[in-house]
Amino acid sequence: MARSAKLLDRLAEDPARAAIFLDVDGVLAPIVPRPEDARVPDDTRAELHRLAKSYALVACVSGRAGDDARAIVGAPELTYVGNHGLELEPGADEWSSRLTRFLAQLDWPRIENKGLTAALHYRGLDEDEARRALDPVAARARRAGFVARYGRRVLEVVPPLQANKGTAVRRLLDRRGLERALYAGDDTTDLDAFVALERLPLGVRVAVASVEGPAALLERADVVLAAQTEVISLLRRL
């Protein structure tokens, strides 16, 4: 615990040379049954406004489309990168039409087309039954050239590009010449961002624990929050 506190203090002592990266769902916004109903609490948004005034960069790196993440967070002065970092990757747009054609062939009640990626949600359904139904979909996606991977109650279909939340973090840091950063996440895709911070002189990896979250995220974290409700306390400390 003392080491965690020291890392946070070191980051906060010179905010003009540091970046804060935050996932949206499960970190800034509580997980809700319907993704379209997600919202960032007002007190959390107030802290984001405050941090944006002092830190060199405050960015939301989300699996959602960037514009969708911006609307949910409600802090336009932040930087937003959606689709797990794909929005910063050259050559991603050509996959958009291929994804639309693929999704048109599917019969699933909750398909979220994010333009460059798609999410087939099964929150509220029996997990074993949902996965049995979605495994053939994942196989079809892979045959069509996509990457198919499971997350928190979701099957994600993404282009086979070497882009992820880690590449997004590295691009944003390099653009600004920053070598001090914090990243907070709650799911498997956030592990790539954790790896991106390992090369920094000061990188603080924050895991938000949940019953659905991967154990690997907690094992790699410098700071572990027991629940999403603790994120506001973390932001206030910064």
C-alpha positions in Angstrom: 0.0 0.0 0.0 2.9 2.4 0.8 4.4 1.8 -2.6 1.1 2.5 -4.3 0.7 5.8 -2.4 4.3 6.8 -3.3 3.8 6.2 -7.0 0.6 8.3 -7.0 2.3 11.1 -5.1 5.3 11.1 -7.6 2.9 11.4 -10.5 0.9 14.2 -8.9 3.9 16.2 -7.9 4.5 17.4 -11.5 1.2 17.1 -13.4 2.5 19.3 -16.3 4.8 16.5 -17.3 2.4 13.6 -16.8 -0.6 12.0 -18.6 -3.7 10.2 -17.2 -5.3 7.5 -19.3 -8.7 6.2 -18.3 -11.0 3.5 -19.6 -14.7 4.5 -19.7 -17.0 1.5 -19.0 -16.2 0.0 -15.6 -13.8 2.8 -14.7 -15.3 6.2 -15.2 -18.9 4.9 -15.8 -20.5 2.1 -13.8 -21.3 -1.0 -15.8 -25.0 -1.1 -16.6 -27.2 -3.8 -18.2 -27.6 -1.7 -21.4 -24.4 -0.1 -22.7 -26.3 2.8 -24.2 -27.5 3.8 -20.7 -24.0 4.3 -19.3 -23.2 7.7 -17.8 -20.3 9.2 -15.9 -21.4 10.5 -12.4 -21.3 14.2 -12.0 -18.7 14.2 -9.2 -16.4 12.1 -11.4 -16.9 14.5 -14.3 -16.0 17.4 -12.0 -12.7 15.8 -11.2 -11.9 15.2 -14.8 -12.5 18.9 -15.5 -10.1 19.7 -12.7 -7.4 17.3 -13.8 -7.6 18.5 -17.4 -6.5 22.0 -16.2 -3.3 20.8 -14.6 -2.1 17.6 -16.4 -0.4 17.6 -19.7 -2.9 15.1 -21.1 -6.0 13.5 -19.8 -7.3 10.9 -22.2 -10.1 8.3 -22.4 -9.1 5.2 -24.2 -12.2 3.1 -24.8 -13.6 0.1 -26.6 -16.5 2.4 -27.7 -16.3 4.7 -30.6 -14.5 7.9 -29.7 -17.6 10.1 -30.2 -19.7 7.8 -28.1 -17.1 7.9 -25.3 -17.0 11.7 -25.5 -20.8 11.9 -25.1 -20.9 9.5 -22.1 -18.0 11.2 -20.3 -19.2 14.8 -21.0 -15.8 16.5 -20.7 -15.0 17.8 -24.2 -11.6 19.1 -23.2 -10.3 15.6 -22.8 -8.7 13.5 -25.6 -10.7 10.5 -26.8 -9.5 7.4 -28.6 -12.1 4.8 -29.4 -12.3 1.3 -30.8 -9.4 0.0 -28.6 -6.9 2.4 -30.2 -7.9 1.6 -33.8 -9.0 5.2 -34.4 -5.4 6.3 -34.4 -4.2 3.5 -36.7 -3.6 4.2 -40.5 -5.5 1.8 -42.7 -8.4 1.0 -40.3 -11.2 2.6 -42.4 -11.1 0.0 -45.1 -12.3 -2.5 -42.6 -15.5 -0.6 -41.8 -17.5 -1.7 -44.9 -16.3 -5.3 -44.5 -17.5 -5.2 -40.9 -20.9 -3.8 -41.9 -21.4 -6.7 -44.4 -20.4 -9.3 -41.9 -22.8 -8.0 -39.2 -25.7 -7.9 -41.7 -25.4 -11.7 -41.8 -25.8 -12.2 -38.1 -28.9 -12.9 -36.0 -28.1 -11.6 -32.5 -30.4 -9.3 -30.5 -27.7 -6.9 -29.2 -25.1 -6.0 -31.8 -23.3 -2.7 -31.3 -21.6 -1.6 -34.5 -18.9 0.9 -33.6 -17.8 1.5 -37.2 -14.4 -0.1 -37.0 -15.3 -2.8 -34.4 -18.4 -4.5 -33.2 -19.6 -5.8 -29.8 -22.1 -8.6 -29.4 -23.4 -8.2 -25.9 -24.8 -10.9 -23.7 -25.1 -9.2 -20.3 -28.2 -10.5 -18.6 -28.1 -13.8 -20.4 -26.8 -17.2 -19.2 -23.1 -17.0 -19.9 -22.6 -20.7 -20.9 -25.6 -20.6 -23.2 -24.6 -17.3 -24.7 -21.0 -18.5 -25.4 -22.3 -21.7 -27.0 -24.4 -19.6 -29.4 -21.6 -17.1 -30.0 -18.7 -19.5 -30.5 -19.8 -20.2 -34.1 -20.1 -16.5 -34.7 -16.6 -16.0 -33.5 -15.4 -18.8 -35.8 -17.2 -17.1 -38.8 -15.6 -13.8 -37.9 -12.1 -15.3 -37.9 -12.8 -17.0 -41.3 -13.8 -13.6 -42.6 -10.4 -12.2 -41.5 -11.4 -10.5 -38.3 -10.1 -11.1 -34.7 -12.8 -12.3 -32.4 -12.3 -12.2 -28.6 -14.4 -12.3 -25.5 -14.5 -9.5 -22.9 -16.8 -8.7 -20.0 -20.1 -10.3 -21.2 -19.3 -9.4 -24.8 -17.9 -10.9 -28.0 -15.8 -8.3 -29.8 -15.1 -8.4 -33.5 -12.1 -6.3 -34.6 -9.9 -5.9 -37.7 -6.6 -7.8 -37.7 -4.5 -4.7 -37.2 -1.6 -4.3 -34.8 -3.5 -1.7 -32.8 -4.7 -1.8 -29.2 -5.0 0.4 -26.2 -1.3 0.0 -25.7 -0.4 1.4 -29.2 -2.9 4.3 -28.6 -1.2 5.1 -25.3 2.3 5.0 -26.9 1.2 7.2 -29.8 -0.3 9.9 -27.5 2.7 9.9 -25.2 5.2 10.1 -28.0 3.3 13.0 -29.6 3.6 15.0 -26.5 7.0 13.8 -25.4 5.7 12.5 -22.0 7.4 9.8 -19.9 5.1 9.8 -16.8 1.7 8.3 -16.9 -1.2 6.5 -15.2 -3.6 4.1 -16.8 -6.7 2.8 -15.1 -8.7 -0.1 -16.6 -10.8 -3.1 -15.7 -10.7 -5.6 -18.5 -8.5 -7.8 -20.6 -7.9 -5.2 -23.4 -6.4 -2.9 -20.7 -3.5 -5.2 -20.3 -2.0 -3.8 -23.5 -2.0 -0.4 -22.0 -0.3 -1.7 -18.9 2.5 -3.1 -21.1 2.9 0.3 -22.7 3.6 1.9 -19.4 6.3 -0.5 -18.4 8.9 1.3 -20.6 8.3 4.6 -18.8 10.4 6.1 -16.0 7.2 6.4 -14.1 4.2 4.4 -15.1 1.3 3.7 -12.7 -1.0 0.8 -13.6 -4.4 0.9 -11.9 -6.8 -2.1 -12.0 -10.4 -1.7 -11.1 -11.5 -5.1 -9.7 -14.8 -6.8 -10.5 -16.2 -10.3 -10.4 -16.0 -10.4 -14.2 -12.5 -8.9 -14.5 -9.4 -10.9 -15.5 -7.1 -12.0 -12.7 -4.1 -11.0 -14.8 -5.0 -7.4 -14.6 -4.9 -7.4 -10.8 -1.6 -9.3 -10.9 0.1 -6.7 -13.2 -1.3 -3.6 -11.4 0.6 -1.2 -9.2 -2.7 -0.1 -7.6 -5.8 -2.2 -7.2 -9.2 -0.6 -6.6 -11.7 -2.9 -5.0 -14.7 -1.5 -7.0 -15.6 1.1 -9.6 -16.9 3.3 -6.8 -13.3 3.9 -5.6 -12.3 5.5 -8.9 -13.5 8.9 -7.6 -11.1 8.7 -4.7 -8.2 7.9 -7.0 -9.0 10.9 -9.2 -9.2 13.2 -6.1 -5.8 12.1 -5.0 -4.3 13.1 -8.3 
